[in-house]
Amino acid sequence: MVGRSYSAPHPIGDTPDLINMRKALLVFLILAATGVGAWFGHMRFRLPEFPGPTLHIAFINVAHGDSILVQTPEGRAALIDAGAQEDGSTVTDFLRRHGVYRLDMLIMTHPHSDHIGGVPDALDSVPVDHVLDCGCSSGTESGGRALDQIRKQNIPYGLARRGQVFHLGYPTTIQILTPQRTLTGKAANADNDCIVARVSFGGVSTLLLSDIGPDEEAQLIADNPGLTCDVMKVPGHGGSRTTSSELLKLTKPAYAVITVGSRRDHAQPDRETLRRLQAAGARVMRTDECGAVILTTDGRRMRVTGER
């Protein structure tokens, strides 16, 4: 039929208005699906990493200092050091953000200001059941302020020595590896009187080396021939005189965490130290690059991530 156009009819019930409604519904469903997907993607970071109970160890970003939080599946918590005095609010804010309103234990590894300067703020912010000290804090300004606050609040206080084991619920343990003896008074070299602790949860362990120097590191190797770890807190912010090849050969860490500030202010970590860590097969995580570094483990598997 020349000169006539032909249009196929709409299927029964498919009026133009209904087609427009269907298009609108399709757009709505796409937007809804996108929103739900985004919501699940957001919630994914709040779901447990593993199906069972998990331990979390956070290396808080306090620039060129140390502060480490241990949180057990039962909700118990230990804080090892609290950064410098100016980092006190950073530490206490981190505790609140991670739901810590009471500390079972506070460990002061040694009296240098970048480790315990923030202790008074921490003690003011959260109740602490017990303080463990290296024993040589009384002769330093930072240590004196911390000890005054401990006495003021009448917090149970003890001195560390090798062989102590503290249980933070099953199966979390904090084992003290150094100092060799109970110390009192002012240390000639606080780095060689640091508290070194090994935190274990099931079959996963983390070695916290504070700022130990070469002498204490050599003694640690001699006293612990079977010492291994999955995660190592590199001593001395990765300085040139730390983390010997002998220590790495003994401990075999999969991850090495370096608590360090900006290279504009400090010449750490040292290139040779980084080279030794990489040669040992350890993945290096730095707080100046990653922010807070967080270990999550169920006692068999582990994941180490940065907050940034």
C-alpha positions, 0 to 999 in steps of 0.5 A: 500500500504505497504512500501509507505508513504503518506503526505496530500497535503497543502491546495490550495495556502498554499505553504511553503513560504506562511506558513512562511510568515503567521508565521512571520505575526503572530509574528508581530501581537503579538508583536504589540498587546503587544506594544499597550497594554503597551502603553495603560497601560502607558497612563492609568496613564495620563487619568483622574481618573474620567470622570468629572472635578477633584481636585488634592491635592498633599502632596509633599515629602519634608522629615520632612517638609510640602508642599501641592499643590492644583490644581483645574479643571480650572488650578488654584493653591494654595501652602500651605507651601514650606518645608525647605530651602534645599527643595526649589528646590524639591518644584519648580521641583514638580510644574513644573512637574505638570504644575504649572507656577503661584500660585493664593495663597501661604499660610504660616501656621507658621514660622518654617523652615520646613514649610516656609524655601523653600518659597523664592525659590518658590517665585523666581520660579513662580509668586504668586498673593497673600500671606496669613500669620499666622501673627507671621513670622516676629520674625523668621529667616525663616519668615524674609527671606520669608517676605523680598522676598514678599516685594521685589516682591511687592506681595499682602500680608494678615493675616489669621483669622478664618472665611475667605473663599477663592474661587479657582473657583467653587466649590473649597474653602479654609476655614480658621479655625484658628488662632482665631484672627489676629496675629502680631509680634512674637508668643510665641508658633508658633505651637499654632498659625498655620493656619488650613485650610479646602479645599472643592471640592463638597462633599469631604473635606481635613483638613490641620492641619499644626503643631497645638499643643494640645491647638489649637487642643482643641480649634478647637474641641470646635469651630467646633462641626460639623467638618468632613473631608475625608482626614486629614493632620496629625499635627506635623508629627504624633508626640505623642502630636497630633491627639487626639481620640476626634479630630478623633471622630469628624472629621472621616477621611477616610485617614490620611496623615503624612508628615515625614522624615526618622526614622533614623533622627526623632522619628516620627510618634509616635506609639500611634498616629498611633494606634489612627489613625488605631483605628479610621478607617483611612488609613495612607499614609506616605510620607517617604513610599509613596513619594508624596501622591496625592488626586484626587476627582470629589467632590463625589468620591476620590482616594488617591495614592502615587507617588512611 
